[in-house]
Amino acid sequence: MSTLASPPDRAKLLASLRDYVEQIREEGLEGLEGPQGSGDLEGCGGASRPTMKTSAAVAATSAGRRAVAARSDGTPAQAVAAPAPAAPATRVATGTAPARTAAAGLFATNTAYLYPELEKTADLGALREFIGECTRCKLAPMRTNLVFGVGNPKAELMFVGEAPGADEDLRGEPFVGRAGQLLTDIIERGMGMTRAEVYICNVIKCRPPENRNPEADEVAACEPFLFRQIDLVRPRVIVGLGTFAVQAVLKLKTPISKLRGTWHEVRGIKMMPTFHPAYLLRNPSEKRVVWADIQEVMKELGRPIPQRGGRG
């Protein structure tokens, strides 16, 4: 005889499902985790969809999905242990200098634990050499090129996306397809900067097959390299592009619509979440929202805000 979940369990499940529905509303069905969502990664260098569920999200969302699966096919789903919770990133007010948080220390500890020699890499070139022809996760045999990152190694501004798409995989450079061109327009026409002035990279360095969402083990293997990139570049501001990248970096499960427009902190650096360029290709009306976020970034950097059209 089945027993009903206790009220607190039902409350957690309902909250998780509400977040999940909001994610689908924002990102479309391609935002679903796993191979059923092929995604819109065509040349986007990353996607605006969550896959790597952060600690709390894995526990709540996975439990909800297991319960739904058990009801739909009549068989019990295999229990999956959730990872230990990670400390969430801290929101900071505009114009204040962020202090390094406990979460930053946790990430550094995890990085050192996974790859003890990683902290000895003194610059991006040494880090790229350390990564080498990486075979640390199951994506390695399926890639054409590892997509490391590009731009100014001492940039004030860093953009972080999800993972390479088809164009990025072929060229070995992030954000070179249609969404990448839109990102370039944001940088050059919107911000009055050049692409060479900023640094651009992804959470995942290899393209997932069929542009599916990155999986938790792939993120675990690859994210220490992103955090080391952040440590080496030490930008003044990071712009997180899309749900997945933001959730992966900040260790939050909150939808991007609730995170964007508000300053957060990662490794002692201010981070502005915003929608991914691939999402803007599907939803052009949201460009005005991203423009508002970019203006906040420009103010934080102390740069003048160009008239719309920038460099022409």
N, C-alpha and C positions, 0 to 999 in steps of 0.2 A: 504494500500500500504506500503510495507516494505521500510525502509530507510537503507542505507548503513552506516556502522560504519565510524566514522571520521578517518582520517589518523593516528592520535596518537593512537586511539583504535586498529586499525589494526596492528600497529607496536608492541604494547604490546602483542596482541594475537599471532602474528607470533613469537615473542621472546619466549613466553611461550610454544608454540608448538615445537619450536626448542629444548628447554630444555627437553620437554617431550619425543620427538623422541630420543634424546641422552640418556635419562634415559632407554628407552626401549632397545636401542642398547647395553647398558652396562649390564643391568640386565635381559633382556629377558622379555617375556610377563608376567612372574610371578611378575614383578615389578609394574604392573598396580595397581592402587588404587582400593580397594573394593573387593568383593567376587569373581570376575571373575579371579583374580590372586591368585592361591592357594599357590604359592611361593615354595621355596626350603628351608624349615625350619626344615627338618628332622634332629633332633638332633643338631641344629646349635646354639641354645641359642640366637638367634637374626638373622636378615636377612640383606642383603646388598641392601635393596630396600626401596624407600621412600614411606611413606603413609602420615604421619603427615606432611602436607604441612605447611611450615612456613608462617607467615603473608602475605608477598608479594606473595608467591606461591599460597596460597588459593585464593587470589583475582584474579590473572591472570589466573591460570590453571582452576579454577572452572568456570570462565567466558567463557573460551574457550570451555570447555566440555559442558556447558549449550547451547552454540551456536550450537555446533555440534549436540547435542541431539535434539534441536528444528528443525534442518534441516532434520535429519534422520527419525524422526517419524511424522513430520508434526504438532506436538503439541507444544505449548510453555512450556518451562521448568520452574519450580518454582524457583523464585529468592532466593538466599541464601546470607545473609549478611556476609561479610568477617570480621574476627576479626581485631582489631586495629593493625597497624604495630608495630613490636617489633624492637628495635635497633639491628642491625647486630653485630656479633662478629667481633673483630678486628684482622687483620693479623699482625703478629709480625715477625721480622727478626730472623734468627737462631742466638742463642747465646745472645740474649738480654733478660733482665728481663721484663716480661709483667706487665703492670699496670692494676689495676682493672678498668673495663669499665662501662659505663652507663648501658650496657646490663646486667652486673652482678647485679647491683643494682635493675634493673627492675625485674629480676628473683627472687631476695630475697624478693622484695615487694610482688610479686605475690604469692610466697610460704607462706608468713606470712598471706596474705589475705585469702588464701584457708584454711589453717590449722594453726590457730594462735599459738597453743601449739607446733608446730613442731620445732621451733627454740630453744626450751628448751631441746630437746634431746641432751644429752652430749656425747654419743658415739653410735657406731653402734648397740650395744645390746639394748640400749634405743630406738633407731629408729625402730628396728624390733618390739619391744614391742608396740610402738606407732602405727605402721601399723596394727598389730594384724591379725585377720582373716578378711582381708579387704573385704568390700562390697561396696566400693566407686564408682565402675563402673560396667557395665553390664558383664564384663568378669568373675566376681567372681563365679557365679553359675556353670560355665563350666570348671573351673580349677580342677586339682587334688591336686597340691601343689603350693603355692606362692613361687616364685623363687626370693629370696632377693639379694644375692650376696655372694661371697666367697673370702677368701684370707687374706692377711696381713692388719689389720685395720690401719696401719701406713705406707702403701706401698709408695714407690717412684713413682711407675708406676701403672696406672689404665687402664683397658680395658673396653670400654663401647660398648655393642651390642644393638640389637633392642628389642627382646622379646624372651621368652622361646619357644623352640620347643617341640616335643613330648617327647623326652628323658628327657629334663630338667623338664618338667611338672611332669613326673613320679618320678624323683629323688629329685626335689626341689633344684637343683644346676645348675648354668648357664654353658653353653658350655661343655657338657659331651657327645655329640653325635659325628658324623663323623667330622663336622666342628669344634667341640670342641677339638677333638684330633689333628686336624691340628693347632689350636691355641696353644695347649700345645707343639707341636713340634716347633712352632715359638719361644715360650718362652724358652724352655729348650735347644733345639738343635741350634736354631738360635741366641738366646740372651745369652745363658750360664747361665740362671737363673732357679729357680724352680717356679712351679705354685704357691706354697705357699708364695713366696716372693712378688707377685703382688696382686692386687685386681681386681676382675672381676664381672661385673654386667651388667644390661640391663636398657634401658629406661623404658620398660614395665615389670611389675613383674608377670603377668599372661599370659598364652598362649592364643592367639586369636584362635577362633574355626577354624578348617581346615587350620591352619597356615596362615590365611589371614593377610593382613597388619593391624596394629593397626589403630584405627580410632581417629579422633581429640579429641573427648570427653574422650577417654581412656587415651590418652597422657596427656591431661590437668589434669586428676585426679591423674596420677601416676608420672609425671615428677618432682613434688616437692620432692618426696622421692629420686630420683636420685640426684638432686642438693644438697640435705642434705647429701647424701652419699659422694659427692664430697667435701662438706665443712668439714665433719668430718674426712675423710681420708687425705685430703689436699696433694695429690700426687704432685710430681714435674712435671710430664708429664701425660697426658691422651692420649691414642690411641683410636680414634673413628673408629669403625669397620663397614664400609658400609654406603651406601647412607642415609638410614633412620636415623640411630643413629646420624650421623654427622649433618644432616639437623635439626634434632630435638634439638640437644644440641646447635648448633651454630645459629639457627634461620635463616638459609639460604636455598635457593632452588637450588643452584648451583649443577650440577652433581658431583659425587664423583671423576670422572676423572679429573675435573678441581680443586678440593679442595685438593686432595691428594698430598703429597710431599711438602706442604707449611705449615708453622707453623701458627696456629690460637690461639685464646685465649678464655677461658671460666672461669668466676669467678676468674680471676687473675692467671689462670694456663695455661701453654702452652699445646696445643692440636695438635696432628698429625693425620689427617684423612688418612685412607688407605682402601683398599678393604676388604670386609668381607671374612672370611675363606670359607663360603658356596659358594661365587662367585669364589674363587680359585679352589674349587672342580670341578666346571664346566669349568673353564678357567685356567688350570695349567700354561699356558705360562705367566700369570700375576704374578706368584710368584716372579719373578725377580724384578718387580716393588715394591711389598710389602717389599721385602728384602732391597731395597734402602731406603724405608721409615723407616724401623726398624733400619737401620744403623744410620739414623739421630737421632732417639730416643736414641740410645746407646750413641752417641756423646753428646747429651744434658744432659744425666745422668752422663757423665764422666766415663762410663764403657768401658772396652776394647771390641772390636768387635771380637768374636771368629771366628776361621776358620769355613767355612761351614761344618756342621756336629756336631759342638758344643760338647755336652755331649755324642755323639755317637749314 
